[in-house]
Amino acid sequence: MLHRPRTSQNIGAAARALANTGAGTLWVVEAAGYDRVQAARLAAGADYVLDEMKAVQTLDEALADCVDVVMTSGREIQGALLPEQAASRLLSFPGDVALVFGDEVHGLTNAELARANAVATIPTERKSSLNLAQAVLVFGYEVLKALGAKPLPIAPPQPLAQDRLVAMARERAKTLLLSAGFLNPQQPDLVLDELVSLARRAKPTRREMELLLAALAQLQRAQKP
């Protein structure tokens, strides 16, 4: 939940972070001057997050149905949760929960933080504040880990080259290698079969063999006077 975000671009960048992590629905409170086009530029394809975004005018309205509220701060606050602790806590509640981020300059006020059930902060080195979307991504990633990150999708296997393509490549290579003097005209198949055997063991894909055929065809054309 973004409270009083100052730019539409930051809303878009936060939407992208939620798309990366699947950490929940984007809520925006008091988004003055929100521009969907500007937000989409930084969302980088996460338009569905913007389409499903809940925009409300007050924090009371945003938190009304929540059974637990964790607010974030870049300040040192005693007892503040780490991002992984905040994620674990929020996921433990059987109902609507909220993770609230303040504006990009001042963050959440003391009065707003007092409304939280817990406060969370991101440990940093020399600078305590993070870019808004960076903060959303850090917490979103912890939610993703707590839920159990799904493995990356496996690319579908490329179809292997059919035997006819290998046979075509063999004949084109034979012609070229004979004309180049590489093969013995009396027994060209001895060496040629070894080369073809190498290709078969490599299990080339259909596209790879088609590229090889195209290259051999180009070489044949280049040899012609």
C-alpha positions as CSV (number, residue, x, y, z in Angstrom):
1,M,0.0,0.0,0.0
2,L,1.4,3.4,-1.1
3,H,0.4,6.3,1.1
4,R,0.6,9.7,-0.7
5,P,3.0,8.7,-3.5
6,R,4.4,11.8,-5.2
7,T,4.8,10.6,-8.7
8,S,2.9,8.3,-11.1
9,Q,6.2,6.9,-12.2
10,N,6.9,5.5,-8.7
11,I,3.4,3.9,-8.7
12,G,4.3,2.2,-12.0
13,A,7.7,1.1,-10.7
14,A,6.0,-0.3,-7.5
15,A,3.5,-2.2,-9.8
16,R,6.4,-3.8,-11.6
17,A,7.9,-4.9,-8.3
18,L,4.6,-6.5,-7.3
19,A,4.4,-8.3,-10.7
20,N,8.0,-9.6,-10.1
21,T,7.1,-11.0,-6.7
22,G,3.4,-11.6,-6.7
23,A,3.2,-10.1,-3.2
24,G,-0.4,-8.9,-3.4
25,T,-2.7,-6.2,-4.7
26,L,-1.5,-2.6,-5.1
27,W,-3.4,-0.1,-3.0
28,V,-2.8,3.7,-3.4
29,V,-3.9,6.3,-0.9
30,E,-4.2,10.0,-1.9
31,A,-2.6,9.6,-5.3
32,A,-3.0,13.2,-6.3
33,G,-2.5,13.7,-10.1
34,Y,-2.2,10.1,-10.9
35,D,-1.4,9.6,-14.6
36,R,-2.0,6.1,-15.9
37,V,0.2,6.6,-19.0
38,Q,3.1,7.8,-16.9
39,A,2.7,4.9,-14.5
40,A,2.6,2.4,-17.3
41,R,6.0,3.5,-18.6
42,L,7.7,2.4,-15.4
43,A,5.4,-0.6,-14.9
44,A,7.3,-2.2,-17.9
45,G,4.5,-4.6,-18.9
46,A,2.9,-5.0,-15.4
47,D,-0.2,-3.3,-16.6
48,Y,-2.5,-5.8,-15.0
49,V,-1.3,-4.7,-11.6
50,L,-2.3,-1.1,-12.5
51,D,-5.6,-2.3,-13.9
52,E,-6.3,-4.1,-10.6
53,M,-5.0,-1.2,-8.4
54,K,-7.3,0.0,-5.6
55,A,-7.2,3.8,-5.3
56,V,-8.8,5.4,-2.2
57,Q,-8.8,8.8,-0.6
58,T,-8.0,8.0,3.0
59,L,-5.8,5.7,5.0
60,D,-8.9,4.9,7.2
61,E,-10.7,3.6,4.1
62,A,-7.7,1.6,3.0
63,L,-7.2,-0.2,6.3
64,A,-10.8,-0.6,7.3
65,D,-11.0,-4.4,6.6
66,C,-7.4,-5.3,7.6
67,V,-6.8,-7.7,10.5
68,D,-3.1,-6.7,10.6
69,V,-1.2,-3.7,9.5
70,V,2.6,-3.4,9.2
71,M,4.0,0.0,8.3
72,T,7.5,0.7,7.0
73,S,10.0,3.3,8.0
74,G,13.6,4.3,7.1
75,R,14.2,5.5,10.6
76,E,15.6,3.5,13.5
77,I,12.7,2.2,15.5
78,Q,13.1,0.0,18.5
79,G,11.5,-3.4,17.9
80,A,11.2,-2.9,14.2
81,L,10.8,-6.1,12.1
82,L,13.1,-7.2,9.4
83,P,11.6,-7.6,6.0
84,E,11.5,-11.4,6.3
85,Q,9.9,-11.2,9.7
86,A,7.3,-8.8,8.3
87,A,6.5,-11.1,5.5
88,S,6.2,-14.1,7.8
89,R,3.9,-12.1,10.1
90,L,1.6,-10.9,7.4
91,L,1.2,-14.3,5.8
92,S,0.3,-15.8,9.2
93,F,-3.0,-13.9,9.4
94,P,-6.2,-15.4,8.0
95,G,-7.6,-12.3,6.6
96,D,-6.8,-9.0,4.8
97,V,-3.5,-7.5,5.8
98,A,-1.6,-4.4,4.7
99,L,2.0,-3.4,4.3
100,V,2.1,0.4,4.1
101,F,4.8,2.6,2.5
102,G,5.0,6.3,3.1
103,D,5.8,9.0,0.6
104,E,9.2,9.3,-1.1
105,V,10.4,12.3,0.8
106,H,9.1,12.1,4.4
107,G,7.8,8.6,4.8
108,L,5.1,7.9,7.3
109,T,4.5,10.3,10.2
110,N,4.7,9.3,13.8
111,A,0.9,9.5,14.1
112,E,0.5,7.2,11.1
113,L,3.1,4.7,12.4
114,A,1.2,4.7,15.7
115,R,-1.7,3.1,13.9
116,A,0.4,0.1,12.9
117,N,0.3,-3.3,14.6
118,A,4.0,-3.5,13.8
119,V,6.7,-1.5,12.1
120,A,9.3,-2.9,9.7
121,T,12.5,-1.5,8.3
122,I,15.2,-2.5,5.8
123,P,18.7,-2.6,7.2
124,T,21.1,-0.5,5.2
125,E,24.7,0.6,5.3
126,R,25.4,4.4,4.8
127,K,22.0,5.6,3.6
128,S,18.8,4.7,5.4
129,S,16.3,5.6,2.8
130,L,15.6,3.6,-0.3
131,N,13.8,4.4,-3.5
132,L,10.1,3.6,-3.0
133,A,10.0,0.8,-5.6
134,Q,13.2,-0.7,-4.3
135,A,11.6,-0.9,-0.8
136,V,8.5,-2.5,-2.3
137,L,10.7,-5.0,-4.1
138,V,12.6,-6.0,-1.0
139,F,9.5,-6.7,1.0
140,G,7.8,-8.3,-2.0
141,Y,10.7,-10.7,-2.4
142,E,10.5,-11.7,1.2
143,V,6.8,-12.5,0.7
144,L,7.7,-14.5,-2.4
145,K,10.3,-16.5,-0.4
146,A,7.9,-17.1,2.4
147,L,5.2,-18.3,0.1
148,G,7.7,-20.5,-1.7
149,A,9.1,-19.2,-4.9
150,K,8.1,-21.2,-8.0
151,P,10.9,-22.4,-10.3
152,L,11.4,-20.5,-13.5
153,P,9.5,-22.0,-16.4
154,I,11.5,-24.4,-18.5
155,A,11.8,-23.4,-22.1
156,P,10.0,-25.9,-24.4
157,P,12.5,-28.2,-26.2
158,Q,13.4,-27.3,-29.7
159,P,12.4,-30.0,-32.3
160,L,15.3,-32.1,-33.4
161,A,16.4,-32.2,-37.0
162,Q,14.8,-34.9,-39.1
163,D,17.0,-37.4,-40.8
164,R,16.2,-36.0,-44.2
165,L,17.8,-32.6,-43.2
166,V,20.9,-34.4,-42.1
167,A,21.0,-36.3,-45.4
168,M,20.6,-33.1,-47.4
169,A,23.4,-31.5,-45.5
170,R,25.6,-34.5,-46.2
171,E,25.1,-34.2,-49.9
172,R,25.7,-30.5,-50.0
173,A,28.8,-30.9,-47.9
174,K,30.0,-33.7,-50.1
175,T,29.8,-31.5,-53.2
176,L,31.6,-28.6,-51.6
177,L,34.3,-30.6,-50.0
178,L,35.0,-32.5,-53.2
179,S,35.3,-29.3,-55.1
180,A,37.6,-27.9,-52.4
181,G,39.9,-30.9,-52.6
182,F,39.2,-31.9,-49.0
183,L,37.7,-35.3,-49.8
184,N,39.4,-38.2,-51.7
185,P,37.4,-38.5,-54.9
186,Q,38.1,-42.2,-54.9
187,Q,36.6,-42.8,-51.4
188,P,34.8,-39.6,-50.3
189,D,32.4,-41.4,-48.0
190,L,35.1,-42.5,-45.5
191,V,35.8,-39.0,-44.1
192,L,32.4,-37.6,-44.9
193,D,30.7,-40.3,-42.9
194,E,32.9,-39.4,-39.9
195,L,31.8,-35.8,-40.2
196,V,28.1,-36.7,-40.5
197,S,28.5,-39.0,-37.5
198,L,29.8,-36.0,-35.5
199,A,26.7,-34.1,-36.5
200,R,24.3,-36.9,-35.5
201,R,25.9,-37.3,-32.1
202,A,25.4,-33.6,-31.5
203,K,21.6,-34.1,-31.9
204,P,21.1,-30.8,-33.8
205,T,17.8,-29.0,-33.7
206,R,15.8,-28.5,-36.8
207,R,16.7,-24.8,-36.8
208,E,20.4,-25.5,-36.4
209,M,20.4,-27.9,-39.3
210,E,18.3,-25.5,-41.5
211,L,20.9,-22.8,-40.7
212,L,23.7,-25.2,-41.7
213,L,21.9,-26.1,-45.0
214,A,21.5,-22.4,-45.7
215,A,25.2,-21.7,-45.1
216,L,26.2,-24.6,-47.3
217,A,23.8,-23.4,-50.1
218,Q,25.4,-19.9,-49.8
219,L,28.9,-21.4,-50.2
220,Q,27.7,-23.3,-53.2
221,R,26.5,-20.2,-54.8
222,A,29.7,-18.3,-54.0
223,Q,31.7,-21.0,-55.7
224,K,30.0,-20.5,-59.1
225,P,31.8,-18.3,-61.5
